[in-house]
């Protein structure tokens, strides 16, 4: 009897385990794997949290026990390459706006993970629209406003965090001077940043001193800047005008780090310089309001950068006047309507940002062994009237039905 009870207990435990590991089959009229040509009449098999198999329907046998979901277009989970969701809340009240600290214009030490609210309503909103991964964090508006993080929009919070500290946010231009009494001019902005990086260089040298009494005490601001100099963190520099873009390239050259450019409304004026330095651009939201330093933004910029061979991906970005967020593939859709090739538009919100963020081993394409993040649309993802039918994150159906 004891043995029988043990066997029954083991069977029960195994049954729980089997239920916990989802087994899902997805059929799509077109499956965009982002790892090769689109597959007509394609199938994606999911076992547990990862993709098991991808291919044409006549090459894959769907096991009887798999739940089947279907739709017209299947893509990897959408990736927003630059957001502030989770730090900036939907209600636009002081208590849900942690994206920009105004006590000091240079605060690279601020960590997004310390302010990120996984229960923010905007996260569920984006999840329902197929945005499964966010590169989010502190907003532009300070010379250095803080750090970014990478997080899934679905699943338990601890499991959702992919990288707790990925980039450090910098901003050049008039939006900084509107928030702080200093710097007052563009030259002052660059001079202040140069001073901070010089301090970081000197700090790193002194910290290597073998004599503990001569070694400086820890400084988390300078430690963060040292990580940029060492390549452990990436400088994400928001710069819209050609003047500011070139200044960003100069300061990066001086201190020997490779930045990622964000915003870049006038990037089409300095494409030769960007290509020479191999600078990736997280382009401004295509439908950004064209005033201030973004007054020369264009629907066609993404297409021009792509044609010039400059890596470009899309962001939802941040504008403080709205208690909502942009949807990144809507922004890509406008670029596709203005000269960007369709599949490049799709790759710029899937595999391309995954490459840029260093997470392409997990997300961004539908490949065996990768995270099972999948979106099923009832039509062209870039058509406004198209609906998201089903969203799957880590093998769990978080929106939709069979």
C-alpha positions as CSV (number, residue, x, y, z in Angstrom):
1,X,0.0,0.0,0.0
2,X,2.8,2.4,0.8
3,X,4.4,1.7,-2.6
4,X,1.1,2.3,-4.3
5,X,0.6,5.6,-2.6
6,X,4.1,6.7,-3.6
7,X,3.4,5.7,-7.2
8,X,0.1,7.6,-7.2
9,X,1.8,10.6,-5.6
10,X,4.5,10.6,-8.3
11,X,1.9,10.3,-11.0
12,X,0.1,13.3,-9.5
13,X,3.2,15.3,-9.4
14,X,4.1,14.4,-12.9
15,X,0.6,15.4,-14.0
16,X,1.1,18.8,-12.5
17,X,4.4,19.2,-14.3
18,X,2.9,18.2,-17.6
19,X,0.1,20.8,-17.2
20,X,2.6,23.4,-16.3
21,X,4.5,22.9,-19.6
22,X,2.3,24.4,-22.3
23,X,2.2,22.5,-25.6
24,X,1.0,24.9,-28.3
25,X,0.8,24.8,-32.1
26,X,0.4,28.0,-34.1
27,X,-0.8,28.0,-37.7
28,X,-0.2,31.1,-39.8
29,X,-1.1,32.0,-43.4
30,X,2.3,33.7,-43.3
31,X,4.9,33.2,-40.5
32,X,7.6,35.8,-40.3
33,X,10.4,34.1,-38.5
34,X,12.9,37.0,-38.9
35,X,15.5,34.3,-39.5
36,X,15.0,33.8,-43.2
37,X,12.2,34.1,-45.8
38,X,8.6,34.2,-44.6
39,X,6.9,30.8,-44.5
40,X,3.6,30.5,-46.3
41,X,1.2,28.3,-44.4
42,X,3.6,28.0,-41.6
43,X,3.6,26.3,-38.2
44,X,5.3,27.1,-34.9
45,X,5.4,24.5,-32.2
46,X,5.9,25.5,-28.5
47,X,6.9,23.1,-25.8
48,X,7.0,24.7,-22.3
49,X,8.6,28.2,-22.4
50,X,10.6,27.7,-25.6
51,X,10.0,27.3,-29.4
52,X,10.3,23.6,-30.3
53,X,10.0,23.8,-34.1
54,X,9.3,26.2,-37.0
55,X,8.5,25.3,-40.6
56,X,6.0,24.8,-43.3
57,X,2.7,22.9,-42.5
58,X,3.5,20.1,-44.9
59,X,6.8,19.5,-43.0
60,X,5.6,19.5,-39.4
61,X,3.2,17.1,-37.8
62,X,1.2,18.7,-35.0
63,X,0.7,16.3,-32.1
64,X,-2.9,15.7,-31.1
65,X,-2.4,16.9,-27.5
66,X,-1.2,20.4,-28.7
67,X,-3.6,23.3,-28.4
68,X,-3.8,25.0,-31.8
69,X,-4.0,28.7,-32.4
70,X,-4.3,30.3,-35.9
71,X,-4.3,33.6,-37.7
72,X,-3.3,35.3,-40.9
73,X,0.1,36.7,-39.8
74,X,2.5,35.3,-37.2
75,X,5.5,37.3,-35.9
76,X,7.9,37.2,-33.0
77,X,7.0,39.2,-30.0
78,X,7.4,42.9,-30.7
79,X,10.3,44.7,-29.0
80,X,10.2,48.4,-28.1
81,X,13.8,49.6,-28.3
82,X,13.3,52.7,-26.1
83,X,10.5,53.4,-23.7
84,X,9.8,54.8,-20.2
85,X,6.8,52.6,-19.5
86,X,6.9,51.3,-15.9
87,X,8.6,54.5,-14.8
88,X,6.1,56.9,-16.4
89,X,2.5,55.9,-15.6
90,X,-0.7,56.3,-17.5
91,X,-2.3,58.9,-15.2
92,X,0.4,61.5,-15.5
93,X,0.2,62.3,-11.8
94,X,3.3,63.0,-9.7
95,X,3.1,59.7,-7.9
96,X,3.4,57.7,-11.1
97,X,6.1,59.8,-12.8
98,X,9.5,58.5,-11.9
99,X,11.2,58.8,-15.2
100,X,13.0,62.1,-14.7
101,X,14.7,63.3,-11.4
102,X,15.1,67.1,-11.5
103,X,17.4,67.6,-8.5
104,X,20.6,67.4,-10.6
105,X,21.3,67.4,-14.3
106,X,23.9,64.6,-14.1
107,X,22.7,61.4,-12.4
108,X,23.8,58.3,-14.3
109,X,23.8,56.3,-11.1
110,X,19.9,56.2,-11.0
111,X,18.7,52.7,-11.7
112,X,15.5,52.0,-13.7
113,X,14.9,48.8,-11.8
114,X,14.5,50.8,-8.5
115,X,11.6,52.7,-9.9
116,X,10.0,50.2,-12.4
117,X,6.4,49.4,-11.5
118,X,5.5,45.9,-13.0
119,X,1.8,46.5,-12.2
120,X,1.6,49.8,-14.2
121,X,-1.4,49.6,-16.5
122,X,0.5,50.7,-19.6
123,X,2.4,47.4,-19.4
124,X,-0.7,45.4,-19.8
125,X,-1.9,47.7,-22.5
126,X,1.2,47.1,-24.6
127,X,1.2,43.4,-23.8
128,X,-2.3,43.2,-25.3
129,X,-1.0,44.8,-28.5
130,X,1.8,42.3,-28.9
131,X,4.7,44.3,-27.3
132,X,6.4,41.5,-25.3
133,X,9.8,43.1,-24.5
134,X,10.6,46.6,-23.4
135,X,13.9,48.5,-23.2
136,X,12.7,51.0,-20.7
137,X,14.1,53.4,-18.1
138,X,14.8,57.0,-17.4
139,X,13.6,59.6,-19.8
140,X,15.5,62.2,-21.9
141,X,15.6,65.6,-20.4
142,X,18.8,65.7,-18.2
143,X,22.4,65.6,-19.3
144,X,22.3,62.1,-17.7
145,X,19.0,61.0,-16.3
146,X,19.8,57.4,-15.3
147,X,19.9,53.9,-16.5
148,X,17.7,51.6,-18.6
149,X,16.6,48.0,-18.2
150,X,15.2,45.2,-20.4
151,X,12.0,43.5,-19.2
152,X,9.3,41.2,-20.6
153,X,5.8,42.6,-20.4
154,X,4.3,39.2,-19.3
155,X,5.1,36.6,-16.7
156,X,6.2,36.9,-13.0
157,X,8.3,40.0,-12.4
158,X,11.5,38.3,-11.3
159,X,11.4,36.0,-14.4
160,X,10.4,39.0,-16.6
161,X,13.7,40.9,-16.0
162,X,16.2,40.2,-18.8
163,X,18.8,42.8,-17.9
164,X,18.5,45.1,-14.9
165,X,21.0,47.6,-16.2
166,X,21.7,48.0,-20.0
167,X,22.3,51.6,-21.0
168,X,22.9,55.0,-19.5
169,X,20.7,57.8,-20.8
170,X,22.2,61.2,-21.9
171,X,20.5,64.1,-23.5
172,X,21.8,67.0,-25.5
173,X,19.8,70.0,-26.5
174,X,17.2,72.6,-25.3
175,X,15.1,70.2,-23.4
176,X,17.9,70.0,-20.8
177,X,18.1,73.8,-20.4
178,X,14.4,73.9,-20.0
179,X,14.6,71.6,-17.0
180,X,17.7,72.9,-15.2
181,X,19.3,76.2,-14.5
182,X,22.6,74.8,-15.7
183,X,23.8,74.1,-18.3
184,X,22.6,77.1,-20.2
185,X,24.1,76.5,-23.6
186,X,25.1,73.6,-25.9
187,X,28.8,74.3,-25.2
188,X,28.2,74.3,-21.4
189,X,26.4,70.9,-21.7
190,X,29.4,69.3,-23.5
191,X,31.9,70.9,-21.1
192,X,30.0,69.5,-18.1
193,X,29.9,66.0,-19.6
194,X,33.6,66.1,-20.4
195,X,34.4,67.2,-16.9
196,X,32.4,64.2,-15.5
197,X,34.1,61.7,-17.8
198,X,37.5,63.1,-16.9
199,X,36.7,62.7,-13.2
200,X,35.6,59.1,-14.0
201,X,39.0,58.4,-15.7
202,X,40.9,59.8,-12.7
203,X,38.6,57.9,-10.3
204,X,39.3,54.6,-12.1
205,X,43.0,55.1,-11.9
206,X,43.0,56.0,-8.2
207,X,40.8,53.0,-7.3
208,X,43.6,50.8,-8.6
209,X,46.0,52.1,-6.0
210,X,47.4,49.2,-3.9
211,X,47.4,51.4,-0.8
212,X,43.9,51.4,0.7
213,X,44.5,54.7,2.5
214,X,45.2,56.4,-0.9
215,X,42.3,54.7,-2.6
216,X,39.2,56.9,-2.9
217,X,36.0,55.9,-1.3
218,X,33.3,54.5,-3.7
219,X,31.4,57.0,-5.8
220,X,28.4,55.4,-7.6
221,X,28.1,58.2,-10.1
222,X,31.7,57.9,-11.2
223,X,31.5,54.1,-11.1
224,X,28.6,54.2,-13.6
225,X,30.6,56.5,-15.9
226,X,33.6,54.1,-15.6
227,X,31.4,51.3,-16.8
228,X,30.7,53.3,-20.0
229,X,34.4,53.9,-20.5
230,X,35.1,50.2,-20.0
231,X,32.3,49.1,-22.3
232,X,30.2,47.4,-19.6
233,X,27.4,49.9,-20.1
234,X,26.3,51.7,-23.3
235,X,25.8,55.4,-23.6
236,X,22.3,56.1,-25.1
237,X,22.5,59.7,-26.3
238,X,19.3,61.6,-27.3
239,X,20.4,64.2,-29.8
240,X,18.0,65.6,-32.4
241,X,19.8,68.3,-34.4
242,X,22.8,67.8,-36.6
243,X,24.8,70.1,-34.2
244,X,24.0,67.9,-31.2
245,X,24.5,64.6,-33.1
246,X,28.0,65.7,-34.1
247,X,28.8,66.9,-30.5
248,X,27.7,63.4,-29.3
249,X,30.1,61.8,-31.7
250,X,33.0,64.0,-30.7
251,X,32.6,63.3,-27.0
252,X,32.4,59.6,-27.7
253,X,35.5,59.7,-29.7
254,X,37.4,61.7,-27.1
255,X,36.6,59.2,-24.3
256,X,36.8,56.1,-26.5
257,X,33.3,54.6,-26.2
258,X,30.7,53.7,-28.8
259,X,27.3,55.3,-28.2
260,X,23.8,54.5,-29.5
261,X,22.0,57.5,-30.8
262,X,18.3,58.2,-29.9
263,X,15.9,60.7,-31.4
264,X,18.1,61.9,-34.3
265,X,15.5,64.0,-36.1
266,X,18.2,65.5,-38.3
267,X,20.2,62.3,-38.8
268,X,19.6,62.5,-42.6
269,X,22.0,65.5,-42.6
270,X,24.9,63.6,-41.1
271,X,24.5,60.1,-42.5
272,X,28.1,60.0,-43.7
273,X,29.4,60.6,-40.2
274,X,27.0,58.1,-38.7
275,X,28.0,55.4,-41.2
276,X,31.7,56.1,-40.8
277,X,31.4,55.5,-37.0
278,X,29.0,52.6,-37.4
279,X,26.5,54.3,-35.1
280,X,23.1,52.6,-34.5
281,X,20.1,54.8,-34.3
282,X,16.9,54.4,-32.2
283,X,15.0,56.7,-34.4
284,X,12.4,59.1,-32.9
285,X,8.8,58.0,-32.9
286,X,7.8,58.7,-36.6
287,X,4.7,60.6,-35.5
288,X,6.6,62.8,-33.0
289,X,5.3,66.3,-32.7
290,X,7.6,68.4,-34.8
291,X,8.6,71.4,-32.7
292,X,11.6,72.4,-30.7
293,X,14.7,70.3,-31.3
294,X,12.5,67.9,-33.3
295,X,11.1,70.4,-35.7
296,X,12.9,68.9,-38.6
297,X,11.8,65.3,-38.0
298,X,10.6,63.5,-41.1
299,X,8.5,60.4,-41.9
300,X,11.2,59.4,-44.4
301,X,14.2,59.5,-42.1
302,X,14.1,55.8,-41.2
303,X,14.0,54.8,-44.9
304,X,16.9,57.1,-45.7
305,X,19.1,55.7,-42.9
306,X,18.3,52.2,-43.9
307,X,19.2,52.9,-47.6
308,X,22.5,54.4,-46.4
309,X,23.3,51.2,-44.5
310,X,22.9,52.7,-41.0
311,X,21.3,50.4,-38.4
312,X,17.9,51.8,-37.4
313,X,15.2,50.6,-35.0
314,X,12.1,52.1,-33.6
315,X,11.0,53.4,-30.2
316,X,7.8,54.5,-28.6
317,X,9.8,57.2,-26.7
318,X,8.4,59.6,-24.2
319,X,6.4,62.9,-24.4
320,X,5.3,64.2,-21.0
321,X,2.1,65.8,-22.2
322,X,0.2,62.6,-22.7
323,X,-0.9,60.1,-20.0
324,X,-0.4,57.2,-22.4
325,X,2.3,55.6,-24.5
326,X,2.9,55.2,-28.2
327,X,2.8,51.8,-29.8
328,X,6.1,51.1,-31.4
329,X,4.9,49.1,-34.5
330,X,2.4,51.9,-35.3
331,X,5.5,54.2,-35.6
332,X,7.2,51.6,-37.8
333,X,4.1,51.4,-40.0
334,X,4.3,55.1,-40.8
335,X,7.9,54.6,-41.9
336,X,6.9,51.7,-44.0
337,X,4.3,53.9,-45.7
338,X,7.1,56.4,-46.4
339,X,9.7,54.3,-48.1
340,X,11.0,51.7,-45.6
341,X,10.7,48.2,-46.9
342,X,8.0,46.1,-45.2
343,X,10.3,43.4,-43.9
344,X,12.8,46.0,-42.7
345,X,10.0,47.6,-40.8
346,X,9.1,44.3,-39.2
347,X,12.7,43.5,-38.4
348,X,13.2,47.0,-36.8
349,X,10.7,46.0,-34.1
350,X,11.8,42.4,-33.6
351,X,15.3,41.0,-34.5
352,X,17.1,44.3,-35.1
353,X,16.4,45.7,-31.6
354,X,17.2,42.3,-30.2
355,X,20.6,42.5,-31.8
356,X,21.2,46.0,-30.7
357,X,20.3,45.2,-27.1
358,X,22.3,42.0,-27.0
359,X,19.3,39.7,-26.3
360,X,19.0,38.1,-29.7
361,X,19.9,34.7,-28.2
362,X,16.5,34.8,-26.5
363,X,14.1,36.9,-28.4
364,X,13.5,38.7,-31.7
365,X,13.0,35.7,-34.0
366,X,11.1,32.5,-34.2
367,X,13.8,29.8,-33.9
368,X,14.1,26.5,-32.1
369,X,15.3,27.0,-28.5
370,X,14.4,30.7,-28.2
371,X,11.8,32.1,-25.8
372,X,8.3,31.4,-27.0
373,X,7.2,35.0,-27.5
374,X,4.7,35.0,-30.4
375,X,2.1,37.4,-31.8
376,X,-0.8,36.3,-34.1
377,X,-2.5,39.1,-36.2
378,X,-5.6,38.9,-38.3
379,X,-3.9,40.8,-41.1
380,X,-1.0,43.0,-42.0
381,X,0.6,44.2,-38.6
382,X,1.2,47.6,-40.1
383,X,-2.4,48.2,-41.1
384,X,-4.3,50.3,-38.5
385,X,-7.4,48.2,-38.6
386,X,-5.6,44.9,-38.0
387,X,-6.2,43.3,-34.7
388,X,-4.0,41.2,-32.4
389,X,-5.7,37.9,-32.0
390,X,-3.3,36.1,-29.7
391,X,-0.2,37.0,-27.6
392,X,2.1,34.3,-26.2
393,X,5.0,35.1,-23.7
394,X,7.3,32.4,-22.5
395,X,4.9,29.8,-23.8
396,X,2.0,31.2,-21.9
397,X,-1.1,32.6,-23.8
398,X,-1.7,36.0,-22.2
399,X,-4.3,37.2,-24.7
400,X,-6.7,35.5,-27.1
401,X,-8.2,32.1,-27.7
402,X,-7.9,29.2,-30.1
